[in-house]
Each structure stands twice: as structure tokens, then as C-alpha cells.
Amino acid sequence: MNRIKIKQVDAFTLTPYTGNPAGVVVDADRLSDVQMQSIAREMSLSETAFILSSSKPGADLRVRWFTPTNEVPLCGHATIAGFHALAEEGKFGMKGEGKFSFNLETASGVLPVEVVKTQGSIAIMLGLAIPVFEKASPLKIDLLRVLNITISEFDTDIPILKHDYLYVPVKRLHTLFTMKPNFLSIANFLTSRKLQGLCVYTLETIERESTVHSRFFAPNQGINEDPVTGSAHGPLGVLLFENGVLKAADGSCVFQGEQGDAMGRRGRVRVELVVAEGKPASVRIGGNAVTVLEGEMLLNDSTV
């Protein structure tokens, strides 16, 4: 049997065994779709990133993300993990220190990535599209059931909003830590409403320098709970700005989001929002990562 090199990288942290773990295959061109899915299932992490040659003009490289059950169009933490692995190995011109910019081909379009590599440090920022939200207040009754919380625990100062994900504000950090969601009910709830995930958040935080604390559920995507969700934090930054929580100073907002603490996997996400003429113009999410495992995986040639 053939073998493929693979890493496990904890994203949005500098401490091993915290943050959000992702599998990374830095040279996936020879893998079939079935093999990628099989590898992701065997890794049994929320996502595994597969780095490939670009197929679109103007893109420097391509990434595909697989959960244990299916391919997904966007994953922030596995992108951070993937570029950490690439920079660590000095691929795509990143052998030395410096600032490196890439156009990344994904199922969600071509996204900008910036890597800053210094001695002993690799920081990655990923640009995301600006979301357009819809109000989803009528879903509150269903949320009482699937999240097992009471009506008084919702934060009524910010509406429940949706795009690809549903964003649900609650008043207290205590609610997030003690919440016992019904994952089967959440999966059915999200699937029936064509949503990819559910982000529950509060403006109460553990650390004074943070702005928001959240938990994220996507059992319909094979992920009961995701430790730290980069792809949810970019839209969350836009949402908080549009609802008056964040203020733009010199045309930008920068804040830290907390996630993963309730799972024992503390992670921190940096969010940078650029504002032009009073409206969000661009948003980036990012942070650091640490490789905790590297080795080889057997490939079953019958799955080619």
C-alpha cells in the first residue's frame, strides 16, 4: 500500500492539546475524493485540510476541507492549521522569515491569506466574505427546545440572525457553560432550515481583552460541537459592528473572540474588520497554531 504524510495541528492556540485540532495533508494532488473522505473519517477530527495545486487563474494553491462525513465549503481553523504546516515546512517560498501573501482557491471562492513568519512564530490571517444577514427571531421557540435553555436567557438587545450559520445571543457566560444541547434535535433543526451550523454567543467573556465568547454546533455536518470556529468569527465581527457593539476607530475594528473553554480546549481568534463609509468592507480572522503530531497514513488503493 502507498502512504501519505499527514500532520495534526492545533489551531487558534500556542499550547498543545488546546484550540481546534485539524488534520493537514500538505501534498494531496494524487488523492481521490474517496481517499480524502476516508482519511478525514480515520482522523476523526472536525476537519482535515487537503492542500492541492490551484486550478483557477490567479490562485496560488487550493484547499479542500472534509469532516468525517462530508466535504464542507469553508473551514477557518483547518486553513490556519494548513498554512502553519506549509510555513513550518518552508513550502510555497516560506523557507525564511517574512510576510507572505496568497490567493487561496476554495469552494467558497478565492480568499486572501497572509502569513507572517518570524523566528519561533507563525501567524496566519484569512480573509472572508462579508455576510448578509436575515432576521430569524421566529426560530426562538425551536431554539428553546434544541438548546435546552429558557426564554429569559436570550439577549434581546441583539436579534437572532442567520446567513449560512444561525447566530443566537445569550446574556450570560454561565448559560454557555451549563447548556446541554440536544445534538440530534439540532441536526434536524439545521437541516430542515438549510443551515450549516449554530453559533451561540455572549458578550460576557473570560478575559478582559476579549469581546465575545461562543460555542458552535454543526451535528448535521458530522460535528456535534466545534472547539474553535474561525469561519463563524468573521461574520460574528460583522454582526457585532452592525448592531452597535463594535465601534470603528480609524476605519477598523480589531477584537479577540473566545471559544473552546467549555470543552477544555481554550482557543482565541483575532478578528480584523475594515469599515468604509460606515459599512463593513472586509474582514479577516486568524491566529497561531502548533503541530502536535506528524507521520504517515496508509492509503487503501482500492479507494482510488
C-alpha positions as CSV (number, residue, x, y, z in Angstrom):
1,M,0.0,0.0,0.0
2,N,1.0,3.6,-0.6
3,R,1.4,6.1,2.2
4,I,0.7,9.8,2.6
5,K,2.3,12.2,5.0
6,I,-0.1,13.9,7.4
7,K,0.0,16.2,10.4
8,Q,-2.3,17.1,13.2
9,V,-2.2,20.8,14.1
10,D,-4.0,22.6,16.9
11,A,-5.2,26.0,15.6
12,F,-6.0,29.3,17.4
13,T,-3.6,28.4,20.2
14,L,0.1,28.1,21.0
15,T,-0.5,25.5,23.6
16,P,-0.6,21.8,22.5
17,Y,-3.9,20.0,23.1
18,T,-6.0,23.2,23.2
19,G,-7.6,25.2,20.4
20,N,-9.1,23.3,17.5
21,P,-7.3,20.2,16.0
22,A,-7.2,19.7,12.3
23,G,-5.6,17.1,10.1
24,V,-3.4,18.5,7.3
25,V,-2.1,16.8,4.1
26,V,0.2,19.3,2.5
27,D,0.6,17.4,-0.8
28,A,-2.8,16.0,-1.7
29,D,-2.7,16.2,-5.6
30,R,-2.6,12.4,-6.0
31,L,-5.6,11.7,-3.7
32,S,-9.0,10.9,-5.0
33,D,-12.2,12.3,-3.4
34,V,-12.9,9.0,-1.8
35,Q,-9.4,8.8,-0.3
36,M,-9.7,12.3,1.1
37,Q,-13.0,11.4,2.7
38,S,-11.6,8.2,4.1
39,I,-8.6,10.0,5.6
40,A,-10.8,12.6,7.2
41,R,-13.0,9.8,8.7
42,E,-10.0,8.0,10.0
43,M,-8.5,11.2,11.6
44,S,-11.9,11.7,13.3
45,L,-11.3,15.4,13.7
46,S,-13.8,18.2,12.9
47,E,-12.0,18.9,9.7
48,T,-9.0,17.7,7.7
49,A,-7.4,20.1,5.1
50,F,-6.0,18.9,1.8
51,I,-3.6,21.2,0.1
52,L,-3.6,20.9,-3.7
53,S,-2.3,22.7,-6.8
54,S,-4.5,25.6,-7.9
55,S,-7.0,25.0,-10.8
56,K,-8.0,28.7,-11.3
57,P,-6.0,31.6,-12.8
58,G,-4.8,33.9,-10.1
59,A,-4.9,31.4,-7.3
60,D,-1.6,30.2,-5.8
61,L,-2.9,27.0,-4.2
62,R,-6.1,25.2,-3.4
63,V,-7.5,23.7,-0.3
64,R,-10.4,21.3,0.3
65,W,-11.9,20.5,3.7
66,F,-13.5,17.3,4.8
67,T,-15.3,16.5,8.1
68,P,-15.5,12.8,9.0
69,T,-18.8,12.6,6.9
70,N,-18.6,15.1,4.1
71,E,-16.8,17.9,2.3
72,V,-17.5,21.5,3.5
73,P,-17.2,24.8,1.6
74,L,-15.3,26.7,4.3
75,C,-13.3,26.0,7.4
76,G,-11.2,28.6,9.2
77,H,-9.3,26.6,11.7
78,A,-8.2,23.9,9.2
79,T,-6.9,26.8,6.9
80,I,-4.9,28.2,9.8
81,A,-3.6,24.7,10.5
82,G,-2.8,24.1,6.8
83,F,-0.8,27.3,6.4
84,H,1.0,26.7,9.7
85,A,2.1,23.3,8.3
86,L,3.2,24.8,5.0
87,A,5.2,27.6,6.6
88,E,6.7,25.1,9.1
89,E,8.0,23.1,6.1
90,G,9.1,26.1,4.1
91,K,6.8,25.4,1.2
92,F,5.5,28.0,-1.3
93,G,8.5,30.2,-0.8
94,M,8.2,30.4,3.0
95,K,11.6,29.0,3.9
96,G,12.8,32.1,5.6
97,E,11.2,34.8,7.8
98,G,8.9,37.4,6.3
99,K,5.4,38.3,5.3
100,F,3.8,36.2,2.6
101,S,0.5,36.7,0.8
102,F,-1.5,34.1,-1.1
103,N,-4.7,33.8,-3.1
104,L,-6.3,30.6,-1.9
105,E,-8.7,28.7,-4.1
106,T,-11.7,27.2,-2.1
107,A,-15.2,26.0,-2.7
108,S,-16.2,29.4,-1.3
109,G,-14.2,31.4,-3.8
110,V,-10.7,32.7,-3.9
111,L,-9.7,34.0,-0.4
112,P,-6.7,36.1,0.7
113,V,-4.3,34.6,3.2
114,E,-1.4,36.4,4.9
115,V,1.4,34.5,6.7
116,V,3.9,36.3,9.0
117,K,6.8,34.1,9.8
118,T,9.4,35.2,12.3
119,Q,11.9,33.3,14.5
120,G,9.8,30.9,16.6
121,S,6.4,32.3,15.4
122,I,3.9,31.8,12.6
123,A,0.8,34.0,12.4
124,I,-1.9,33.5,9.8
125,M,-4.8,35.7,8.7
126,L,-7.6,34.5,6.4
127,G,-9.9,36.9,4.6
128,L,-13.6,36.0,4.5
129,A,-16.6,37.3,2.5
130,I,-18.9,39.9,4.1
131,P,-22.1,38.1,5.0
132,V,-25.6,39.5,4.5
133,F,-27.8,38.6,7.5
134,E,-31.5,37.9,7.8
135,K,-33.5,38.2,10.9
136,A,-34.6,34.8,12.3
137,S,-36.4,35.7,15.5
138,P,-39.3,33.2,14.8
139,L,-36.8,30.4,15.4
140,K,-36.5,31.3,19.1
141,I,-39.2,28.8,20.1
142,D,-37.4,25.9,18.4
143,L,-34.1,27.1,20.0
144,L,-35.6,26.7,23.5
145,R,-36.1,23.0,22.7
146,V,-32.8,22.2,20.9
147,L,-30.5,24.1,23.2
148,N,-32.4,23.3,26.4
149,I,-32.4,26.9,27.7
150,T,-35.1,29.2,29.0
151,I,-36.6,32.3,27.3
152,S,-35.1,34.6,29.9
153,E,-31.5,33.5,28.9
154,F,-31.7,35.1,25.4
155,D,-30.1,38.5,24.9
156,T,-32.9,40.6,23.5
157,D,-30.6,43.6,22.6
158,I,-29.3,41.8,19.5
159,P,-31.6,39.9,17.2
160,I,-31.2,36.3,16.2
161,L,-29.7,36.4,12.7
162,K,-28.7,33.9,10.0
163,H,-26.8,33.5,6.8
164,D,-25.0,30.1,6.4
165,Y,-24.9,29.9,10.2
166,L,-27.5,30.9,12.8
167,Y,-26.3,33.3,15.4
168,V,-28.0,33.3,18.8
169,P,-27.1,35.8,21.5
170,V,-27.5,34.9,25.2
171,K,-27.0,37.1,28.2
172,R,-24.6,35.1,30.4
173,L,-21.4,33.2,30.1
174,H,-23.0,30.8,32.7
175,T,-25.6,29.9,30.1
176,L,-22.9,28.8,27.6
177,F,-21.0,26.7,30.1
178,T,-24.1,24.9,31.5
179,M,-26.0,24.5,28.3
180,K,-26.9,20.8,27.4
181,P,-27.9,20.9,23.7
182,N,-29.7,18.0,22.1
183,F,-27.5,17.2,19.1
184,L,-30.0,15.1,17.2
185,S,-32.6,17.8,17.5
186,I,-30.0,20.5,16.4
187,A,-29.1,18.3,13.4
188,N,-32.7,18.0,12.3
189,F,-33.4,21.7,13.1
190,L,-30.4,22.9,11.0
191,T,-31.0,20.5,8.1
192,S,-34.7,21.5,7.8
193,R,-33.7,25.1,7.6
194,K,-30.8,24.6,5.3
195,L,-28.3,26.0,7.8
196,Q,-24.7,24.7,8.2
197,G,-24.2,25.5,11.8
198,L,-25.4,27.2,15.0
199,C,-23.3,29.8,16.9
200,V,-24.5,30.7,20.4
201,Y,-22.6,33.6,21.9
202,T,-22.5,36.1,24.7
203,L,-20.7,39.5,25.3
204,E,-19.6,38.2,28.7
205,T,-16.1,36.9,28.5
206,I,-13.4,35.2,30.5
207,E,-10.6,37.6,29.6
208,R,-11.0,41.3,29.8
209,E,-9.3,41.8,26.4
210,S,-11.9,39.7,24.7
211,T,-15.2,40.9,23.2
212,V,-17.3,37.8,22.7
213,H,-17.4,34.1,23.9
214,S,-19.1,31.5,21.8
215,R,-20.0,27.8,21.3
216,F,-20.6,26.3,17.8
217,F,-22.7,23.3,16.9
218,A,-22.9,21.5,13.5
219,P,-24.1,17.9,14.0
220,N,-25.7,18.0,10.6
221,Q,-22.1,18.2,9.2
222,G,-20.8,15.5,11.5
223,I,-19.5,17.9,14.1
224,N,-21.6,17.9,17.3
225,E,-19.5,20.8,18.8
226,D,-16.5,22.5,17.2
227,P,-13.9,23.7,19.7
228,V,-12.9,27.0,17.9
229,T,-14.7,28.0,14.7
230,G,-12.8,30.6,12.6
231,S,-15.4,30.7,9.9
232,A,-18.0,31.8,12.4
233,H,-15.9,34.6,13.9
234,G,-15.6,36.7,10.7
235,P,-19.4,37.0,10.3
236,L,-19.7,37.5,14.1
237,G,-17.5,40.6,13.8
238,V,-19.7,42.0,11.1
239,L,-22.8,41.2,13.1
240,L,-21.5,42.9,16.2
241,F,-20.5,46.0,14.3
242,E,-23.8,46.3,12.5
243,N,-25.6,46.0,15.8
244,G,-23.6,48.7,17.6
245,V,-21.4,46.5,19.8
246,L,-18.2,47.3,18.0
247,K,-17.0,50.8,17.1
248,A,-14.7,51.6,14.2
249,A,-11.5,53.5,15.2
250,D,-9.6,54.9,12.2
251,G,-11.7,52.8,9.8
252,S,-11.2,49.4,11.6
253,C,-12.2,47.2,14.4
254,V,-9.9,44.6,16.0
255,F,-11.1,42.2,18.7
256,Q,-10.5,38.8,20.2
257,G,-13.1,36.1,20.3
258,E,-13.1,33.2,22.9
259,Q,-14.2,29.7,22.2
260,G,-13.5,26.1,23.3
261,D,-13.2,26.7,27.1
262,A,-16.4,24.8,27.8
263,M,-14.8,21.8,26.1
264,G,-11.4,22.1,27.8
265,R,-9.8,23.3,24.5
266,R,-9.2,27.0,25.1
267,G,-8.9,28.9,21.8
268,R,-8.6,32.6,20.8
269,V,-9.4,34.1,17.5
270,R,-8.2,37.5,16.2
271,V,-10.8,39.3,14.1
272,E,-9.9,42.4,12.0
273,L,-12.8,44.3,10.4
274,V,-12.2,47.2,8.0
275,V,-15.0,49.8,7.7
276,A,-15.6,52.2,4.8
277,E,-18.4,54.8,4.7
278,G,-19.9,53.3,7.8
279,K,-20.2,49.8,6.4
280,P,-18.0,46.6,6.7
281,A,-15.7,46.5,3.7
282,S,-13.5,43.4,4.6
283,V,-13.0,41.0,7.4
284,R,-10.1,38.7,8.4
285,I,-9.8,36.0,11.1
286,G,-6.6,34.4,12.3
287,G,-4.2,33.4,14.9
288,N,-1.5,30.9,15.7
289,A,-1.2,27.1,15.7
290,V,1.0,24.3,16.9
291,T,1.8,20.9,15.3
292,V,1.2,18.1,17.8
293,L,1.6,15.1,15.6
294,E,3.2,14.2,12.2
295,G,3.6,10.9,10.5
296,E,2.4,8.7,7.6
297,M,-1.0,7.2,6.8
298,L,-1.6,4.1,4.8
299,L,-3.6,4.6,1.6
300,N,-6.1,1.9,0.5
301,D,-5.5,1.7,-3.2
302,S,-8.9,0.2,-3.8
303,T,-10.5,3.6,-2.9
304,V,-8.8,5.4,-5.7
